[in-house]
């Protein structure tokens, strides 16, 4: 996290410089439109707009994203930047943004895309940003998928063809208290009590997909889990950011489905004071979760729908039904229209299509609710929506149909009372 200008240094080193810049920018969120997308409106300085967006700014090779963002000419980057400009969140988590140690890509995206008007949209400036390493593409040294060979994305601590592929970034108009950021990249899966460790169906032993040696290194987070405190006036809001693995691309052992469940469970435990969170440790050796009364917002592509898709039953319900969490249930008319027009698996879904946030294959799994903004109950919700315009809306060019001009996910936003 640093001021907008200059490369993002190591996040903990960057904290002092960023916090010294001065007061945050004025908050000018927009009013919600009837189609679940923001339209222009008067400034509301007492409202905090928080969003999550899997913008699919991932590339096939290391360094490719930085190269693509080095000018303002990348068509996809222009499109996702316009989505962010139209929504104008004050804090936004970006999923699937490739990480580079120099943090050049984050600065390039801000300078060449977000701070430049896209198709008439007002530029948006995020003075503060936070990025840190991801487990994706980090070699484990073990045959984690039991294929008989060691190496490649499936044997990394998180799936990825290079270190940092599919990473994360938090952008904020408000200062980030980086000295108190907590990361959980190295937390071991086996250290979660009652973890749903995968079982090899070919053996009689329980939870034995991974060997004891593998369990000593296998991490819970497929990317990472971050607690990023954002200072909003005199209050602190903890941005709890993650991107659990898709619950697919495995076999009958369901190792990805089980991991997805436990990655989601991590935040459910973290926001529960007392014994439920005592087992948690961060990358600097700190223990426990949030204290009672602390304000938080859980953000990210959770890769789990409460009723449809391939996730473990009730995986995301661990958050939606949590006594400290509010589900604002953001909707859009565009999602309803897409489910009806596309048919296929969508016709058999149990969930309300208005809640969908991702436009997946019509054969399977169909469109799903995968992306979430879930505030603590001590934050008052004023409004919520999904940026998914209907086809008659001129802004539908930003979401489109496959192959998508932006991403197969939609930006999800929630307006909170800032005071």
C-alpha positions in Angstrom: 0.0 0.0 0.0 1.5 3.3 -1.1 0.4 6.6 -2.5 -0.6 6.4 -6.1 2.7 7.6 -7.6 5.7 5.4 -7.5 6.1 1.6 -7.4 4.4 -0.3 -4.6 7.2 -1.3 -2.3 7.0 -4.2 0.2 3.6 -3.7 1.7 4.8 -3.4 5.3 7.6 -0.9 4.4 5.1 1.1 2.3 2.7 1.7 5.2 4.5 4.7 6.7 4.8 6.5 3.4 1.2 5.9 2.5 -0.2 7.0 5.9 1.9 10.1 5.8 0.3 11.4 2.6 -2.6 13.0 4.4 -6.4 12.8 4.5 -8.3 10.5 2.3 -10.1 11.7 -0.8 -13.7 12.9 -0.6 -16.3 10.2 -0.9 -18.6 10.5 -3.9 -20.5 7.3 -4.3 -23.3 7.1 -6.8 -27.0 6.2 -6.3 -28.1 2.7 -7.3 -30.0 2.3 -10.6 -32.9 0.0 -11.2 -30.8 -2.5 -13.1 -28.4 -3.2 -10.1 -25.8 -0.8 -11.5 -24.8 2.7 -10.3 -26.0 5.8 -12.1 -24.7 9.3 -11.6 -26.0 11.1 -8.5 -25.2 13.6 -5.9 -22.2 13.1 -3.5 -23.0 11.3 -0.3 -20.1 11.9 2.0 -21.5 9.8 4.8 -21.7 6.7 2.6 -18.9 4.1 2.1 -19.2 2.1 -1.1 -17.3 -1.3 -0.9 -17.0 -3.6 -3.8 -15.5 -6.8 -5.0 -14.6 -7.6 -8.6 -13.0 -10.6 -10.2 -11.9 -8.7 -13.3 -9.9 -11.6 -14.9 -6.8 -9.5 -15.4 -4.7 -12.7 -15.3 -2.3 -13.7 -18.1 -0.7 -16.9 -19.3 2.9 -16.0 -18.6 4.8 -14.1 -15.9 5.3 -10.4 -16.7 2.6 -10.4 -19.5 0.1 -8.4 -17.5 2.7 -5.7 -16.7 3.5 -5.5 -20.4 -0.1 -5.3 -21.3 -0.7 -2.4 -18.8 2.4 -0.5 -19.8 0.3 1.6 -22.2 -3.4 2.6 -22.0 -4.2 0.4 -25.1 -5.2 -2.9 -23.6 -8.9 -3.4 -24.6 -9.8 -5.6 -21.6 -8.1 -3.4 -19.1 -9.9 -0.4 -20.5 -13.2 -2.2 -20.1 -12.8 -3.4 -16.6 -11.5 0.0 -15.6 -14.6 1.6 -17.0 -16.7 -0.8 -14.9 -14.9 0.4 -11.8 -15.3 4.0 -12.9 -19.0 3.6 -13.4 -19.5 1.9 -10.0 -17.0 4.2 -8.3 -16.4 2.2 -5.1 -14.4 3.7 -2.3 -12.8 0.4 -1.5 -12.6 -2.5 -4.0 -11.0 -5.9 -3.9 -9.7 -7.0 -7.3 -9.5 -10.8 -7.8 -7.4 -12.4 -10.5 -4.9 -9.6 -10.9 -1.5 -11.1 -11.4 1.0 -10.3 -8.6 4.5 -9.0 -9.3 7.0 -8.4 -6.6 7.8 -4.8 -7.9 4.0 -4.0 -7.8 4.4 -2.4 -11.2 1.1 -3.7 -12.6 -0.9 -2.1 -9.8 0.6 1.3 -10.5 0.2 0.9 -14.2 -3.4 0.0 -13.9 -4.1 3.0 -11.8 -2.1 5.5 -13.9 -3.0 4.3 -17.4 -6.5 3.1 -16.9 -8.4 4.1 -13.7 -7.1 7.7 -13.7 -7.9 8.1 -17.4 -11.5 8.6 -18.5 -12.8 5.5 -20.3 -15.6 6.2 -22.8 -16.7 9.3 -21.0 -16.7 7.8 -17.5 -15.2 10.0 -14.7 -11.6 8.9 -13.8 -11.2 7.4 -10.4 -8.2 7.8 -8.2 -7.2 5.2 -5.5 -4.5 6.8 -3.5 -3.9 3.7 -1.5 -3.3 0.1 -2.6 -2.4 -3.2 -0.9 -0.9 -6.2 -2.6 1.1 -9.1 -1.2 2.3 -12.6 -2.4 -0.1 -15.3 -3.4 0.2 -19.1 -3.0 -0.6 -19.5 -6.7 2.2 -21.0 -8.6 4.5 -21.5 -5.6 6.0 -25.0 -6.0 5.2 -27.4 -3.1 7.9 -29.9 -4.1 5.2 -32.7 -3.8 2.8 -34.6 -6.0 -0.3 -33.0 -4.5 -2.7 -34.1 -7.2 -1.3 -37.7 -7.1 -0.7 -37.8 -10.8 2.6 -39.6 -10.5 4.8 -36.5 -11.3 5.8 -33.4 -9.4 5.5 -30.0 -11.0 3.0 -27.7 -12.7 0.1 -25.7 -11.5 -1.7 -28.6 -9.7 1.3 -29.3 -7.5 1.7 -25.7 -6.4 0.4 -24.5 -3.1 -2.3 -22.8 -5.1 -3.1 -23.5 -8.7 -1.0 -21.3 -11.0 1.5 -21.7 -13.8 3.8 -19.0 -12.2 4.1 -17.4 -8.8 1.4 -14.8 -8.3 -0.9 -15.7 -11.1 -4.6 -15.0 -10.2 -3.4 -12.7 -7.3 -5.3 -10.0 -5.4 -5.2 -6.2 -4.9 -7.1 -3.9 -2.5 -7.6 -0.4 -3.8 -8.9 2.3 -1.5 -9.6 6.0 -1.4 -9.1 5.8 2.4 -5.8 5.2 4.2 -4.8 1.6 4.8 -3.3 0.9 8.2 -0.6 -1.4 6.8 1.2 -1.8 10.1 -1.8 -3.8 11.3 -2.4 -5.8 8.1 -2.5 -9.5 8.8 -1.8 -12.1 6.1 -2.4 -15.8 6.4 -0.6 -17.1 3.3 1.3 -19.8 5.2 -1.4 -21.1 7.5 -1.5 -24.9 7.2 -4.7 -26.6 6.3 -4.1 -29.4 8.9 -4.0 -26.7 11.7 -7.7 -25.9 11.2 -9.6 -28.1 13.8 -12.0 -30.5 12.1 -10.6 -29.6 8.7 -12.3 -31.3 5.7 -9.1 -32.9 4.5 -9.6 -35.0 1.3 -9.8 -38.7 1.5 -8.3 -41.1 -1.1 -11.3 -43.3 -2.1 -9.0 -46.1 -3.2 -7.9 -46.7 0.4 -9.6 -47.6 3.7 -7.8 -44.9 5.7 -9.6 -41.6 6.4 -8.4 -38.2 5.1 -5.3 -39.8 3.5 -5.2 -38.1 0.1 -2.1 -36.2 1.4 0.8 -37.9 3.0 1.9 -36.8 6.5 4.9 -35.1 4.9 2.6 -33.3 2.5 0.2 -32.2 5.3 3.2 -30.6 7.0 3.5 -28.1 4.1 0.0 -27.9 2.4 -1.5 -24.5 3.0 -5.1 -23.7 3.4 -5.3 -20.6 1.2 -5.2 -21.2 -2.5 -4.2 -17.5 -2.9 -4.1 -15.9 0.6 -6.3 -14.5 3.3 -5.8 -10.8 4.2 -7.1 -8.7 7.0 -6.6 -5.1 5.6 -7.7 -2.4 8.1 -9.0 0.7 6.3 -9.2 4.0 8.3 -12.6 5.7 7.5 -12.5 8.9 9.5 -12.1 7.9 13.1 -13.2 4.3 12.5 -11.5 1.3 11.2 -13.1 -1.2 8.9 -11.3 -4.5 8.4 -11.4 -5.6 4.8 -11.3 -9.4 4.9 -10.1 -10.4 1.4 -9.8 -13.9 -0.1 -10.4 -15.9 -3.3 -11.1 -19.6 -2.4 -10.3 -22.2 -5.0 -13.0 -23.3 -7.4 -14.7 -26.5 -6.0 -14.0 -28.4 -9.3 -11.0 -29.6 -11.4 -10.4 -32.6 -9.1 -11.8 -36.2 -8.6 -13.9 -38.2 -6.2 -11.6 -37.1 -3.3 -13.1 -33.6 -3.8 -9.9 -31.9 -2.6 -10.8 -28.6 -4.2 -14.4 -28.7 -3.0 -13.2 -29.4 0.6 -10.6 -26.8 0.4 -13.1 -24.2 -0.9 -15.3 -25.0 2.1 -12.5 -24.6 4.6 -11.2 -21.4 3.0 -14.7 -19.9 3.5 -14.9 -21.3 7.0 -11.6 -19.5 7.9 -13.4 -16.1 7.8 -16.4 -17.5 9.6 -14.1 -18.6 12.5 -12.0 -15.4 12.3 -14.9 -13.1 13.0 -16.1 -15.3 15.8 -14.6 -14.1 19.1 -13.3 -16.7 21.6 -12.4 -20.3 21.2 -13.6 -20.6 17.6 -10.7 -18.4 16.3 -8.0 -19.2 18.8 -6.3 -21.7 16.5 -5.7 -19.1 13.8 -2.1 -17.7 13.4 -0.9 -15.2 10.9 2.3 -14.9 8.9 4.0 -12.9 11.6 3.1 -15.2 14.4 0.1 -13.4 15.8 -2.8 -15.6 17.0 -6.6 -15.3 17.1 -9.2 -13.5 15.1 -11.1 -10.2 15.4 -12.1 -8.8 18.7 -15.8 -8.3 19.7 -17.3 -5.2 18.2 -14.7 -4.7 15.4 -16.2 -3.7 12.1 -15.4 -5.7 9.0 -16.5 -6.5 5.4 -15.8 -9.9 3.9 -14.9 -9.5 0.2 -14.1 -11.8 -2.6 -15.0 -14.4 -5.2 -15.9 -17.2 -2.9 -16.5 -19.7 -5.8 -19.6 -21.0 -4.0 -23.4 -20.5 -4.5 -25.7 -21.3 -1.6 -28.0 -23.5 -3.6 -26.5 -24.3 -7.0 -23.1 -25.3 -8.5 -20.5 -27.8 -7.3 -19.5 -26.4 -3.9 -19.7 -28.5 -0.7 -23.2 -28.2 0.7 -23.6 -25.1 2.9 -20.1 -23.9 2.2 -21.0 -20.3 1.8 -23.8 -20.6 4.3 -21.1 -20.5 6.9 -20.9 -16.8 6.1 -24.5 -16.0 5.0 -26.0 -17.5 8.2 -23.3 -16.2 10.6 -24.7 -14.2 13.5 -22.1 -11.4 13.1 -22.6 -11.0 9.3 -25.3 -9.2 7.2 -26.1 -10.5 3.7 -27.3 -7.5 1.7 -28.4 -9.8 -1.1 -27.4 -7.5 -4.0 -29.3 -8.1 -7.2 -29.4 -7.0 -10.9 -32.0 -7.2 -13.6 -29.2 -8.2 -16.1 -28.7 -11.4 -14.3 -32.4 -12.3 -14.5 -32.4 -11.6 -18.2 -29.2 -13.6 -18.8 -30.5 -16.7 -17.0 -33.8 -16.6 -19.0 -32.0 -16.0 -22.4 -29.3 -18.6 -21.9 -31.4 -21.4 -20.4 -29.6 -24.7 -20.0 -28.5 -25.3 -16.5 -30.0 -22.0 -15.4 -33.5 -23.4 -16.0 -33.0 -26.0 -13.2 -31.4 -23.8 -10.6 -32.9 -23.4 -7.2 -31.5 -20.0 -6.4 -32.9 -16.6 -7.4 -31.2 -15.6 -10.7 -31.3 -11.9 -9.6 -28.6 -12.7 -7.1 -26.2 -14.2 -9.7 -22.8 -12.5 -10.1 -21.0 -14.8 -12.6 -21.9 -15.8 -16.2 -20.7 -19.3 -16.4 -21.2 -22.0 -19.1 -24.9 -22.7 -19.8 -24.3 -26.5 -19.8 -22.8 -26.6 -16.3 -22.7 -25.0 -13.8 -24.8 -22.2 -15.3 -24.8 -18.7 -13.8 -24.1 -18.5 -10.1 -23.8 -16.2 -7.1 -20.1 -16.4 -6.5 -18.9 -13.0 -5.5 -19.8 -11.4 -2.1 -19.7 -8.2 -0.1 -20.7 -9.2 3.5 -20.5 -6.5 6.2 -20.6 -7.0 9.9 -23.9 -6.3 11.5 -22.6 -3.2 13.2 -22.2 -1.6 9.8 -25.6 -0.3 8.5 -26.4 -1.2 4.9 -27.9 1.5 2.8 -28.0 -0.1 -0.7 -26.5 -2.9 -2.7 -26.3 -4.1 -6.3 -24.5 -6.0 -9.0 -23.1 -4.3 -12.1 -25.0 -6.4 -14.7 -27.0 -4.2 -17.1 -29.8 -5.6 -19.2 -29.0 -5.8 -22.9 -31.1 -2.7 -23.8 -28.8 -0.6 -21.5 -25.9 1.0 -23.4 -23.6 -0.1 -20.6 -24.2 -3.7 -21.4 -21.3 -3.4 -23.8 -19.1 -3.6 -20.7 -20.4 -7.1 -19.6 -21.5 -8.5 -23.0 -21.8 -12.2 -23.8 -19.1 -14.8 -24.3 -16.3 -14.2 -25.2 -16.7 -11.4 -22.6 -15.1 -8.0 -23.2 -14.3 -7.7 -19.4 -14.8 -10.8 -17.2 -17.2 -13.6 -16.6 -17.8 -12.1 -13.2 -19.6 -8.9 -12.3 -18.7 -6.2 -9.9 -20.7 -6.4 -6.6 -21.1 -3.3 -4.5 -22.7 -2.4 -1.1 -23.2 1.1 0.3 -22.6 1.4 4.0 -23.2 4.2 6.5 -19.8 5.7 7.0 -20.6 7.2 10.4 
